[in-house]
Amino acid sequence: MKLMIVLSRFPYPLEKGDKLRAFYQIKELSKTNEIALCCFTHSWVNNKYLKELRPYCADIKIIKLSWFRTIVNLLLAYRSEMPFQVAYFYQKKAQYEFDDYVIQHLPKHIFCQLVRIAKYTEKYTVFPKTLDYMDALSKGVERRVEKAPFYLKALLKKEADRLKSYEARLFDWFDVKTIISEQDKELIDHPENKQIKVIRNGVNMDFFRPNPSQEKEYDVVFTGNMAYPPNVDGAEFLVKDILPIVQQEIPDVKIIIAGATPTKKVKELKSNNVKVTGWVADIRESYASSKVFIAPMRIGTGLQNKLLEAMAMEIPCVTTSLANNALGASDKTNILIGNTAAELAAAIIFLLKDNVMNDQIAQAGHSYVAQNFDWLTFCDQLNFEMKESSQHPIAK
């Protein structure tokens, strides 16, 4: 099937969740489809990144967005009902380029990741289309309101309300709707949200393998894009609230916070006990260098890829109920769950002091993701849903 995949950024390198999801979906879908990939970006894509996708794509189109137009659109959007995320990405000149690309390829199916660029595909009612909501973005923004600075609260509340309405409106534009978890599915405010197909993320078990030979330099690791607000909040929660409690039992505990583009807030968390790395070439080294992984998530939505990766590498994991809802792991069996600083600190102390339980949780976590989070299975499901919808006579 001729499949056009439309993304809000180029899916490499894999430092963000949407990129990782898109990359592996493209890789698996390319086995039975001819893929034309269209990406919107404010900067040109490095050739070495393009080379990573070329084996899986018949053609790649990069549509460059204007920063000037983006700023103007955001100012104009304030008085409209358009979500700011949509205004950030949508430009008429880019629409013309996209239209030409569609005419050039005449796909049998259009797959669009995230609501922020769905508007580009609105006019194409003749082609069957899939929208990957990925997460319930409106709920993610809403959860940020309480912890946001006072000057951003009203703006975030406005964006959450707009996204909620927009997510519901988009539902009727697409033949197939997908999302990453059951909890996110229920948060899409549409009376027929049960039609949304849950397509979870997988983990590359061949890449994220246990590495018992690496020295454990750190006690606790937290990874992720450290400019992403839920990760920034998690890093601050870990260092300012959880760490002092752990230090009462283990004074010299060492923490590593690893991930791209750390904000000023994250960089300021550095101390004798805390290392902030910024971008690392191979995130596996950060996982393997630590005795315990923690995802202290208090805001955000979706499935935490960082948990899948750490569990695949046999690092025992500690997280919150919010993060585990999408993961579905069992507390005290293949993961430890806590919600307060005291509960999360107690879980860390327990794993650091009990080597037997540390190993048991690590091995059980590894088995859990190996059995339940396989990219091939989920991408086969996605492929089936798209091909079923493409049997419409107009699409042939």
ROVO-98112 format. One record per residue (C-alpha): residue in three letters; x, y, z. Coordinates in Angstrom, 3 decimals, padded with zeros to 6 digits. Example, Ala and Ser with C-alpha at 12.3 -4.5 7.8 and 13.67 -1.06 7.14 Angstrom:
<rs>
+-----+----------+----------+----------+
|  aa |        X |        Y |        Z |
+-----+----------+----------+----------+
| ALA |  012.300 | -004.500 |  007.800 |
| SER |  013.670 | -001.060 |  007.140 |
+-----+----------+----------+----------+
</rs>
This chain:
<rs>
+-----+----------+----------+----------+
|  aa |        X |        Y |        Z |
+-----+----------+----------+----------+
| MET |  000.000 |  000.000 |  000.000 |
| LYS |  001.219 |  003.516 | -000.813 |
| LEU |  001.289 |  005.136 |  002.607 |
| MET |  002.003 |  008.796 |  003.348 |
| ILE |  003.222 |  009.498 |  006.890 |
| VAL |  002.971 |  013.101 |  008.108 |
| LEU |  004.989 |  014.231 |  011.143 |
| SER |  005.510 |  017.477 |  013.053 |
| ARG |  009.286 |  016.929 |  013.116 |
| PHE |  011.866 |  014.619 |  011.620 |
| PRO |  011.903 |  011.330 |  013.600 |
| TYR |  015.614 |  011.224 |  014.320 |
| PRO |  017.591 |  011.391 |  016.588 |
| LEU |  015.398 |  009.553 |  019.072 |
| GLU |  015.522 |  012.038 |  021.952 |
| LYS |  011.749 |  012.667 |  022.117 |
| GLY |  008.850 |  010.278 |  022.583 |
| ASP |  007.003 |  011.201 |  019.381 |
| LYS |  010.177 |  010.711 |  017.334 |
| LEU |  010.825 |  007.296 |  018.842 |
| ARG |  007.238 |  006.169 |  018.206 |
| ALA |  007.307 |  007.433 |  014.612 |
| PHE |  010.717 |  005.914 |  013.848 |
| TYR |  009.803 |  002.397 |  014.902 |
| GLN |  006.370 |  002.574 |  013.283 |
| ILE |  007.986 |  003.644 |  010.001 |
| LYS |  010.583 |  000.886 |  010.295 |
| GLU |  007.972 | -001.849 |  010.775 |
| LEU |  005.351 | -000.454 |  008.372 |
| SER |  007.944 | -000.187 |  005.602 |
| LYS |  008.083 | -004.003 |  005.441 |
| THR |  004.664 | -004.137 |  003.757 |
| ASN |  004.067 | -000.547 |  002.570 |
| GLU |  005.680 |  001.979 |  000.271 |
| ILE |  006.205 |  005.001 |  002.508 |
| ALA |  006.360 |  008.646 |  001.496 |
| LEU |  007.453 |  010.596 |  004.588 |
| CYS |  006.551 |  014.272 |  005.016 |
| CYS |  008.002 |  016.225 |  007.963 |
| PHE |  007.501 |  019.844 |  009.021 |
| THR |  010.467 |  021.606 |  010.609 |
| HIS |  011.874 |  025.050 |  011.370 |
| SER |  015.423 |  023.951 |  010.519 |
| TRP |  016.990 |  021.764 |  007.871 |
| VAL |  017.624 |  018.134 |  008.742 |
| ASN |  021.189 |  016.869 |  008.998 |
| ASN |  022.079 |  014.418 |  006.204 |
| LYS |  023.283 |  011.827 |  008.720 |
| TYR |  019.775 |  011.800 |  010.210 |
| LEU |  018.192 |  011.488 |  006.769 |
| LYS |  020.356 |  008.414 |  006.136 |
| GLU |  018.745 |  006.702 |  009.140 |
| LEU |  015.292 |  006.903 |  007.510 |
| ARG |  016.100 |  006.368 |  003.840 |
| PRO |  016.209 |  002.546 |  004.085 |
| TYR |  012.545 |  002.597 |  005.148 |
| CYS |  011.110 |  005.357 |  002.932 |
| ALA |  010.539 |  005.487 | -000.826 |
| ASP |  010.652 |  009.277 | -000.591 |
| ILE |  011.236 |  011.928 |  002.087 |
| LYS |  009.908 |  015.486 |  001.977 |
| ILE |  011.080 |  018.143 |  004.444 |
| ILE |  008.813 |  021.212 |  004.558 |
| LYS |  010.593 |  024.118 |  006.208 |
| LEU |  008.452 |  026.448 |  008.305 |
| SER |  009.041 |  030.173 |  008.706 |
| TRP |  009.829 |  031.397 |  012.220 |
| PHE |  008.417 |  034.814 |  011.334 |
| ARG |  005.126 |  033.266 |  010.200 |
| THR |  005.017 |  031.121 |  013.338 |
| ILE |  005.331 |  034.167 |  015.604 |
| VAL |  002.632 |  036.036 |  013.665 |
| ASN |  000.333 |  032.996 |  013.795 |
| LEU |  000.757 |  032.664 |  017.559 |
| LEU | -000.141 |  036.326 |  018.070 |
| LEU | -003.215 |  036.012 |  015.840 |
| ALA | -004.237 |  032.749 |  017.510 |
| TYR | -004.686 |  034.471 |  020.865 |
| ARG | -007.973 |  035.966 |  019.639 |
| SER | -009.136 |  032.831 |  017.838 |
| GLU | -010.184 |  029.370 |  019.009 |
| MET | -007.245 |  027.605 |  017.354 |
| PRO | -004.909 |  025.774 |  019.768 |
| PHE | -001.531 |  027.454 |  019.961 |
| GLN |  000.134 |  024.145 |  019.039 |
| VAL | -001.760 |  024.147 |  015.747 |
| ALA | -000.991 |  027.821 |  015.087 |
| TYR |  002.685 |  027.090 |  015.747 |
| PHE |  002.852 |  024.509 |  012.951 |
| TYR |  000.241 |  025.559 |  010.389 |
| GLN |  001.302 |  027.863 |  007.531 |
| LYS | -000.397 |  028.409 |  004.156 |
| LYS |  002.847 |  028.218 |  002.200 |
| ALA |  003.584 |  024.878 |  003.852 |
| GLN |  000.032 |  023.748 |  002.981 |
| TYR |  000.744 |  024.404 | -000.719 |
| GLU |  003.938 |  022.354 | -000.515 |
| PHE |  002.092 |  019.537 |  001.221 |
| ASP | -000.690 |  019.618 | -001.392 |
| ASP |  001.888 |  019.248 | -004.165 |
| TYR |  003.430 |  016.293 | -002.338 |
| VAL |  000.066 |  014.565 | -002.013 |
| ILE | -000.638 |  015.075 | -005.737 |
| GLN |  002.828 |  013.757 | -006.566 |
| HIS |  002.325 |  010.495 | -004.640 |
| LEU | -001.479 |  009.952 | -004.553 |
| PRO | -001.284 |  007.689 | -001.497 |
| LYS | -003.797 |  004.993 | -000.680 |
| HIS | -003.707 |  006.093 |  002.970 |
| ILE | -002.495 |  009.123 |  004.950 |
| PHE | -001.160 |  008.621 |  008.480 |
| CYS | -000.864 |  011.778 |  010.601 |
| GLN |  000.902 |  011.834 |  013.960 |
| LEU | -000.401 |  014.329 |  016.551 |
| VAL | -003.245 |  016.843 |  016.384 |
| ARG | -000.818 |  019.741 |  015.910 |
| ILE | -000.448 |  019.050 |  012.158 |
| ALA | -003.774 |  017.368 |  011.380 |
| LYS | -005.058 |  020.558 |  009.742 |
| TYR | -002.776 |  019.944 |  006.757 |
| THR | -004.811 |  016.822 |  005.939 |
| GLU | -008.284 |  018.299 |  006.591 |
| LYS | -009.275 |  018.757 |  002.929 |
| TYR | -008.348 |  015.211 |  001.920 |
| THR | -011.647 |  013.401 |  002.319 |
| VAL | -011.023 |  011.214 | -000.734 |
| PHE | -008.158 |  009.359 |  000.990 |
| PRO | -008.642 |  007.121 |  004.045 |
| LYS | -006.753 |  008.699 |  006.925 |
| THR | -005.399 |  007.742 |  010.332 |
| LEU | -004.764 |  010.150 |  013.194 |
| ASP | -002.399 |  009.080 |  015.927 |
| TYR | -003.428 |  011.241 |  018.882 |
| MET | -000.500 |  009.572 |  020.678 |
| ASP | -001.423 |  011.186 |  024.018 |
| ALA | -004.401 |  013.137 |  025.299 |
| LEU | -002.510 |  016.397 |  024.852 |
| SER | -005.290 |  018.526 |  026.338 |
| LYS | -005.066 |  016.660 |  029.647 |
| GLY | -001.287 |  016.933 |  029.631 |
| VAL | -001.494 |  020.713 |  029.294 |
| GLU | -004.257 |  020.892 |  031.922 |
| ARG | -002.061 |  019.044 |  034.435 |
| ARG |  000.661 |  021.638 |  033.946 |
| VAL | -001.594 |  024.530 |  034.987 |
| GLU | -001.346 |  024.019 |  038.755 |
| LYS |  002.472 |  023.953 |  038.815 |
| ALA |  002.980 |  026.674 |  036.192 |
| PRO |  004.207 |  030.193 |  037.062 |
| PHE |  001.302 |  032.573 |  037.713 |
| TYR |  001.883 |  034.439 |  034.437 |
| LEU |  001.401 |  031.226 |  032.396 |
| LYS | -001.608 |  029.745 |  034.181 |
| ALA | -004.298 |  031.555 |  032.161 |
| LEU | -002.535 |  030.817 |  028.872 |
| LEU | -002.153 |  027.108 |  029.648 |
| LYS | -005.773 |  026.870 |  030.773 |
| LYS | -006.864 |  028.458 |  027.496 |
| GLU | -004.686 |  026.034 |  025.526 |
| ALA | -006.011 |  023.006 |  027.430 |
| ASP | -009.626 |  024.018 |  026.715 |
| ARG | -008.885 |  024.651 |  023.037 |
| LEU | -007.061 |  021.357 |  022.637 |
| LYS | -009.892 |  019.466 |  024.289 |
| SER | -012.408 |  020.854 |  021.762 |
| TYR | -009.999 |  020.385 |  018.854 |
| GLU | -009.258 |  016.750 |  019.761 |
| ALA | -012.993 |  016.043 |  019.688 |
| ARG | -013.491 |  017.860 |  016.373 |
| LEU | -010.647 |  015.992 |  014.703 |
| PHE | -012.247 |  012.664 |  015.577 |
| ASP | -014.677 |  012.983 |  012.668 |
| TRP | -011.981 |  013.934 |  010.126 |
| PHE | -010.265 |  010.545 |  010.282 |
| ASP | -011.238 |  006.966 |  009.481 |
| VAL | -008.875 |  005.403 |  012.020 |
| LYS | -007.902 |  006.951 |  015.339 |
| THR | -005.070 |  005.596 |  017.501 |
| ILE | -003.599 |  006.447 |  020.887 |
| ILE | -000.902 |  005.119 |  023.192 |
| SER | -002.905 |  003.888 |  026.213 |
| GLU | -006.369 |  003.134 |  027.562 |
| GLN | -006.166 |  006.011 |  030.038 |
| ASP | -005.395 |  008.501 |  027.246 |
| LYS | -008.201 |  007.046 |  025.127 |
| GLU | -010.728 |  007.769 |  027.882 |
| LEU | -009.496 |  011.367 |  028.116 |
| ILE | -010.444 |  012.217 |  024.508 |
| ASP | -013.728 |  014.101 |  024.950 |
| HIS | -015.796 |  012.473 |  022.212 |
| PRO | -018.943 |  010.334 |  022.716 |
| GLU | -017.497 |  007.611 |  020.495 |
| ASN | -013.981 |  007.583 |  021.951 |
| LYS | -014.223 |  003.804 |  022.386 |
| GLN | -013.564 |  003.571 |  018.633 |
| ILE | -010.014 |  004.816 |  019.191 |
| LYS | -007.541 |  001.955 |  018.839 |
| VAL | -004.870 |  001.620 |  021.507 |
| ILE | -001.498 |  001.163 |  019.769 |
| ARG |  001.117 |  001.064 |  022.484 |
| ASN |  004.812 |  001.730 |  022.174 |
| GLY |  007.291 | -001.091 |  022.159 |
| VAL |  010.914 | -001.322 |  023.184 |
| ASN |  013.856 | -002.570 |  021.137 |
| MET |  014.977 | -005.475 |  023.309 |
| ASP |  018.013 | -006.124 |  021.093 |
| PHE |  019.255 | -002.565 |  021.613 |
| PHE |  018.282 | -002.097 |  025.273 |
| ARG |  019.934 | -005.203 |  026.663 |
| PRO |  021.221 | -005.783 |  030.193 |
| ASN |  024.870 | -004.791 |  030.646 |
| PRO |  026.011 | -006.369 |  033.940 |
| SER |  029.661 | -005.629 |  033.206 |
| GLN |  029.263 | -001.844 |  033.479 |
| GLU |  030.293 | -000.357 |  036.813 |
| LYS |  027.475 |  001.112 |  038.921 |
| GLU |  028.764 |  004.653 |  039.455 |
| TYR |  025.373 |  006.016 |  040.540 |
| ASP |  022.587 |  004.891 |  042.798 |
| VAL |  019.635 |  006.470 |  040.962 |
| VAL |  019.074 |  007.561 |  037.355 |
| PHE |  016.347 |  009.658 |  035.729 |
| THR |  016.374 |  010.163 |  031.955 |
| GLY |  014.410 |  012.068 |  029.335 |
| ASN |  014.240 |  015.277 |  027.333 |
| MET |  015.016 |  017.746 |  030.095 |
| ALA |  013.285 |  020.655 |  028.371 |
| TYR |  009.933 |  018.809 |  028.480 |
| PRO |  007.908 |  020.320 |  031.380 |
| PRO |  006.836 |  016.983 |  032.958 |
| ASN |  010.493 |  015.879 |  033.024 |
| VAL |  011.638 |  019.226 |  034.428 |
| ASP |  009.030 |  018.887 |  037.180 |
| GLY |  010.103 |  015.286 |  037.798 |
| ALA |  013.776 |  016.269 |  038.087 |
| GLU |  012.988 |  019.029 |  040.583 |
| PHE |  010.729 |  016.706 |  042.576 |
| LEU |  013.495 |  014.098 |  042.687 |
| VAL |  016.255 |  016.423 |  043.839 |
| LYS |  014.359 |  018.875 |  046.060 |
| ASP |  011.862 |  016.541 |  047.731 |
| ILE |  012.871 |  012.883 |  047.353 |
| LEU |  016.664 |  013.139 |  047.645 |
| PRO |  016.739 |  014.770 |  051.120 |
| ILE |  014.670 |  011.889 |  052.528 |
| VAL |  016.929 |  009.273 |  050.918 |
| GLN |  019.988 |  011.075 |  052.321 |
| GLN |  018.720 |  010.552 |  055.852 |
| GLU |  019.430 |  006.826 |  055.313 |
| ILE |  022.106 |  006.979 |  052.607 |
| PRO |  023.961 |  010.313 |  052.928 |
| ASP |  026.318 |  009.776 |  049.995 |
| VAL |  023.646 |  008.656 |  047.505 |
| LYS |  024.521 |  009.603 |  043.919 |
| ILE |  021.950 |  010.642 |  041.298 |
| ILE |  022.401 |  011.113 |  037.564 |
| ILE |  019.908 |  013.098 |  035.480 |
| ALA |  020.569 |  012.306 |  031.816 |
| GLY |  018.888 |  013.754 |  028.758 |
| ALA |  018.954 |  016.375 |  026.043 |
| THR |  018.500 |  020.153 |  026.394 |
| PRO |  018.291 |  020.551 |  030.195 |
| THR |  016.652 |  023.820 |  031.172 |
| LYS |  018.224 |  026.312 |  033.555 |
| LYS |  016.087 |  024.834 |  036.357 |
| VAL |  017.468 |  021.356 |  035.699 |
| LYS |  021.077 |  022.550 |  035.410 |
| GLU |  020.747 |  024.284 |  038.769 |
| LEU |  020.029 |  020.906 |  040.400 |
| LYS |  023.713 |  019.937 |  040.093 |
| SER |  025.523 |  019.230 |  043.361 |
| ASN |  028.018 |  016.839 |  044.884 |
| ASN |  025.219 |  014.261 |  044.936 |
| VAL |  023.611 |  015.099 |  041.586 |
| LYS |  025.091 |  015.005 |  038.082 |
| VAL |  023.225 |  016.603 |  035.138 |
| THR |  024.690 |  015.327 |  031.872 |
| GLY |  022.751 |  017.022 |  029.086 |
| TRP |  022.783 |  015.159 |  025.771 |
| VAL |  024.455 |  011.735 |  025.903 |
| ALA |  025.467 |  009.827 |  022.780 |
| ASP |  024.294 |  006.485 |  024.163 |
| ILE |  021.588 |  006.648 |  026.822 |
| ARG |  022.138 |  002.960 |  027.626 |
| GLU |  025.321 |  003.909 |  029.478 |
| SER |  023.311 |  006.131 |  031.840 |
| TYR |  020.856 |  003.324 |  032.574 |
| ALA |  023.554 |  000.701 |  033.076 |
| SER |  025.649 |  002.972 |  035.330 |
| SER |  022.898 |  003.107 |  037.981 |
| LYS |  021.417 |  000.731 |  040.526 |
| VAL |  017.839 |  002.080 |  040.392 |
| PHE |  015.791 |  003.940 |  037.799 |
| ILE |  013.096 |  006.413 |  038.834 |
| ALA |  010.373 |  008.150 |  036.821 |
| PRO |  008.876 |  010.554 |  039.407 |
| MET |  006.185 |  011.846 |  037.054 |
| ARG |  003.485 |  014.099 |  038.517 |
| ILE |  002.183 |  015.681 |  035.292 |
| GLY |  001.956 |  014.623 |  031.659 |
| THR |  000.201 |  011.828 |  029.788 |
| GLY |  001.038 |  008.786 |  027.695 |
| LEU |  003.434 |  005.891 |  028.143 |
| GLN |  006.901 |  006.608 |  029.510 |
| ASN |  009.412 |  005.089 |  027.086 |
| LYS |  012.112 |  005.615 |  029.678 |
| LEU |  010.460 |  003.000 |  031.894 |
| LEU |  010.331 |  000.455 |  029.057 |
| GLU |  014.003 |  001.039 |  028.290 |
| ALA |  015.175 |  000.799 |  031.901 |
| MET |  013.154 | -002.365 |  032.513 |
| ALA |  014.496 | -003.903 |  029.296 |
| MET |  018.017 | -003.294 |  030.647 |
| GLU |  017.150 | -005.007 |  033.943 |
| ILE |  017.315 | -001.842 |  036.027 |
| PRO |  014.756 | -002.013 |  038.855 |
| CYS |  012.240 |  000.796 |  038.452 |
| VAL |  010.377 |  003.139 |  040.781 |
| THR |  007.558 |  005.346 |  039.512 |
| THR |  004.240 |  007.012 |  040.286 |
| SER |  000.714 |  005.742 |  039.709 |
| LEU |  000.277 |  008.388 |  037.004 |
| ALA |  003.170 |  006.979 |  034.957 |
| ASN |  002.292 |  003.355 |  035.675 |
| ASN | -001.329 |  003.658 |  034.542 |
| ALA | -000.251 |  003.367 |  030.900 |
| LEU |  002.486 |  000.824 |  031.675 |
| GLY |  000.255 | -001.513 |  033.687 |
| ALA |  003.061 | -003.063 |  035.748 |
| SER |  002.366 | -004.689 |  039.137 |
| ASP |  003.517 | -002.919 |  042.277 |
| LYS |  006.046 | -004.916 |  044.309 |
| THR |  006.218 | -007.552 |  041.544 |
| ASN |  007.927 | -005.961 |  038.545 |
| ILE |  008.029 | -002.332 |  039.693 |
| LEU |  007.723 | -000.237 |  042.863 |
| ILE |  005.077 |  002.506 |  042.958 |
| GLY |  004.786 |  005.569 |  045.183 |
| ASN |  003.172 |  008.975 |  044.855 |
| THR |  004.547 |  011.096 |  047.669 |
| ALA |  008.171 |  012.039 |  048.158 |
| ALA |  008.277 |  009.815 |  051.248 |
| GLU |  006.861 |  006.795 |  049.383 |
| LEU |  009.242 |  007.165 |  046.442 |
| ALA |  012.222 |  007.714 |  048.738 |
| ALA |  011.286 |  004.590 |  050.725 |
| ALA |  011.157 |  002.565 |  047.486 |
| ILE |  014.609 |  003.797 |  046.466 |
| ILE |  016.104 |  003.053 |  049.894 |
| PHE |  014.541 | -000.418 |  049.880 |
| LEU |  016.064 | -001.323 |  046.500 |
| LEU |  019.467 |  000.128 |  047.352 |
| LYS |  019.670 | -001.789 |  050.651 |
| ASP |  018.175 | -005.118 |  049.546 |
| ASN |  020.224 | -006.626 |  046.740 |
| VAL |  018.012 | -009.708 |  046.496 |
| MET |  014.839 | -007.672 |  045.914 |
| ASN |  016.762 | -005.338 |  043.623 |
| ASP |  017.582 | -008.312 |  041.381 |
| GLN |  014.090 | -009.792 |  041.593 |
| ILE |  012.329 | -006.566 |  040.594 |
| ALA |  014.885 | -006.015 |  037.813 |
| GLN |  014.407 | -009.469 |  036.315 |
| ALA |  010.620 | -009.389 |  036.665 |
| GLY |  010.515 | -005.965 |  034.995 |
| HIS |  012.629 | -007.237 |  032.109 |
| SER |  010.299 | -010.210 |  031.605 |
| TYR |  007.238 | -007.959 |  031.739 |
| VAL |  008.320 | -005.637 |  028.931 |
| ALA |  009.670 | -008.529 |  026.844 |
| GLN |  006.260 | -010.202 |  026.959 |
| ASN |  004.068 | -007.119 |  026.570 |
| PHE |  005.855 | -004.383 |  024.604 |
| ASP |  006.899 | -005.617 |  021.198 |
| TRP |  007.081 | -003.081 |  018.333 |
| LEU |  006.271 | -005.676 |  015.674 |
| THR |  003.009 | -006.713 |  017.360 |
| PHE |  001.719 | -003.161 |  017.763 |
| CYS |  002.771 | -002.083 |  014.270 |
| ASP |  001.096 | -005.138 |  012.747 |
| GLN | -002.082 | -004.076 |  014.545 |
| LEU | -001.730 | -000.534 |  013.183 |
| ASN | -001.085 | -001.843 |  009.673 |
| PHE | -004.194 | -004.028 |  009.835 |
| GLU | -006.414 | -001.128 |  010.920 |
| MET | -005.137 |  001.127 |  008.125 |
| LYS | -005.472 | -001.513 |  005.415 |
| GLU | -008.995 | -002.363 |  006.531 |
| SER | -010.027 |  001.279 |  006.195 |
| SER | -008.327 |  001.514 |  002.792 |
| GLN | -010.659 | -001.044 |  001.237 |
| HIS | -013.049 |  001.800 |  000.427 |
| PRO | -013.578 |  001.800 | -003.367 |
| ILE | -012.444 |  005.451 | -003.715 |
| ALA | -009.064 |  004.554 | -002.260 |
| LYS | -008.394 |  001.842 | -004.846 |
+-----+----------+----------+----------+
</rs>
